[in-house]
Amino acid sequence: EVFWTAPELEGRVREVAALAEARYADLAAALAFDPVLVRGERIPLFLYRSLHEFHQWPGGDTEGALGVTHFFQDRVVLPLFPSPSFTREVLEHELVHAFQVARYFPDARVGWDLGKMAVNLPFWFVEGGADFRSVSWRGYYDMLMREAALSGDLRPMRELHGTGHFDPHETPLRYRQGALFHAFLAERHGPEALRHLFHVFADTHRVDA
């Protein structure tokens, strides 16, 4: 299901909807998991005309937010950016979060505690995994990580469980560090290692890194 805010957006909405369907199928195959089968209904996609309009929506008013997977209302919400490729990246990032919520918190819409994901699932896994599967980032992220290593700005993975101890400017770097850790696991152990990781957290909800 796709909802949008102005009739003149229909052309772009159809393109994004087709992309969402294709990327959903890719993720379902890669992760051996289908949220629709778990939830019994499709994931609603809400598209706003612009980032400014998105930020007027109460759920999108978090500083720096580019898209939201709304756990209580079970929906993905994002603006249509001027760049189709950037719209694609944000859409894919949020779809990964929709898969995560359906896998780990299938009853999220019923009295779900917003803090639960941050406490029980590592930040490097939640956000790094979404970045890994969404961003055409590899060369750019490699460069940033080399710079961070040379300047002493990398943190051990065990410190990337939550975000409360980060300075605000650190958070984007931790997304990237988590994404590259996923890339390392895939290169070292194959894509099946990431699929196993995706499912093992459903049983443990914890990590010893």
N, C-alpha and C positions, 0 to 999 in steps of 0.2 A: 504494500500500500504506500502510495506517495502523495504527499500533500504539499501545496505551495501557495504563495501569498499573492500572486498577481497573474491574470490570464496571459499576459504577454510573455511570461516565462516558460510557456508550455514547451517550446522547442528545446530549450536547454534542459528542462526537466526530463523530457523523454530521453535525452542522451545520458543524463546522470542516472536515470532509472535503469536503463539498459546496462550501464556500467556496473551499477549496484548488483543487478541480477548475476552478471558474469563473475564479478569478484566474489559474491556470496558462494557461487558454485565452486570457484577455485579454493576458497578457504575450507569449505565443507570437505572437499577431496583431500586437501593437504593435512587437515586436522582429524579426518575420519570422525566428523561430528556435524550434526545438523540441528541448529537451534529450533527450527520450525517443528521438527519431530518432537523435541523436548517440550516446547511451549504450547504446541498445538495451534499456533497462529503465526502469521507472517510478522516481520519486524517493521513497524511503520517508519517511514522516512519523511521528515519535514524539512523543506528547503526554503530558505529566506532569500529575498532579492539581493541582499548585500550584507557585508559584515556589520555595518551600522544598524541595519534593521534587526539582524540577529542579536545584537547586544541590547536592543530594546526589550527583547523577550526576557522575562525574569530568570529563566534557566540559563541564559547565555550571557549574563552580565558579569561573570567572573573575569577579572582583569587578565588579558592575554588569551582568553578562550577563543579557539577557532572552530570548534565543533563540540558537541556534547552527546554522549550516550546516556540517556536519562533512565536510570535504573528503576525508579519508582513507577514511571509511566511506560516503561518498556518501549523506548523509541530512540531513533538516531536523528539528531537535529544539526544542521549546518547551513551556512550561507553559500550562495553561488558566487564564487570569487571570479574576478575578471579573467584569471588564468585557468583554463580548463584542466591543465595538468596539476595545478595546486588544489583545485576542487577535488580531483581524483585522489590525491594523497590524503587529504583530510577525510574524505569519505571512507577510504580503505582503512585508515587508522581507527575511525569510529566503529566500523564493522567488526574489526578484531575485538574491540571492547564488547560489542554485542555478543560475540561468540563466547568471550570470557564470562560474562554475566550469566548467560544461559547454561554454561558448563558448571560453574562453581556455585551459583546462587539461583537455581531454577525457579524458586519461589520468591524471587526478589521483590515482586510487587506486593507481597503480603507482609507488612511490618518489618521491612528490611532495614538494617542498621547501616547507614551510609559509611560509618567508620570501619565496617567489617573488612572491606577489600584492602584498605590501607594497612590494617593490622595483620591480617592473615595471609595476604599475598604480597610478595616483594615488589617494590616499585620497579626494580630493574626488569622484572618479569612482565608486569602489567603494561607499563609504558614502553619499555624497551622492545617487548614482543610486538606491540602495535606499530611502533616505528619500523621495526625490521621488516614487517610484511607490507608496509605501505609506502615507504619513501624511496625515491630514486636517489639514494644518498651516498652510495658506497665511497666514491672518491672523496667527496666533501667531508664525510664523517671521518674517514681515515686521516685526512689532513688535520681536522680538529683534535682527534685523539693524540696524534703525534705531538701537536703543539701543547696539549694538556700534559702529556708525559714529560716533555722537556721542561715545562714550567712548574712541575710538581703538583698539578691540579687534579690528577686522577685520584679516585678513592678506591680502596679495596671493595670488592663486590659485597662483602659482608656488611659494609656501611651503606649499601644502597637498598636496604629493606624498606625503610620509610623515608619521609622527606622532612620531618620536623626539625632535623638538625642542619638542614641545608640553608645557606644564604639564598635569598631569592634569585640572584643572578646565576646560581649553580644549577638550577633545575633543568634548563635545556641541555646542558652538558651531560647530565645524568640520563636523560632520555637517550642521548647518542651513545653513551657508554653501554647502556643496556642493550641497545640495538646491535652494537658491534660484538657484545658477548654472545648474543644469539647467532650472529654470523660465524663467530669462532666455533660454537658448538656444531653448527650445520656443516662447516668445512671439515672439522675434525672427526665428527661421528655420523654425518649424513642427516638428511631431513627427517628421518624417522626418530632421531634423538629429540628434535623439537616437538614432534607429535607426541612422543612419550612424555616429555616434560609438561605439555599442555594438559594431559590427562592425569598425570600423577598428582598434580596439585589438587585435583578434585577430591582425592582421598586424604591428603596430608595437610593442605592449606598452610604449609610452613616450609622453610628451607634452612639448611645448615650450610652456609657458604664460607 
